[in-house]
Amino acid sequence: MKPVKNLVFAALLVFSIALSAFAGDIDQPGAPKPEPPPRMTATTDETIPESDIDQETGDYLFFEVLTALLSMY
C-alpha cells in the first residue's frame, strides 16, 4: 500500500507544480506603438493671429519701397 501512496503523492506533487506553471501564462498584447514625431507643416489647425499691419498698409509700404529703389536708377 505504501508504494501506491507514494505514487499518488508524487502524481499530486507533479500535477500541482505543472498546474502552477501555467497560472501566469496569460497572453498580453505587446507595447503600444510610439506616436510619430510631429511634422513641420506650413499650415496648422490653429488660427493664425492677425497682424497689426493690415493688407492695405503692407501694400502701401511695399509700393513706397519699390518706388524708392527704382528712383535710385
Secondary structure, 3 states (H helix, E strand, C coil): CHHHHHHHHHHHHHHHHHHHHCCCCCCCCCCCCCCCCCCCCCCCCCCCCCCCCCHHHHHHHHHHHHHHHHHCC
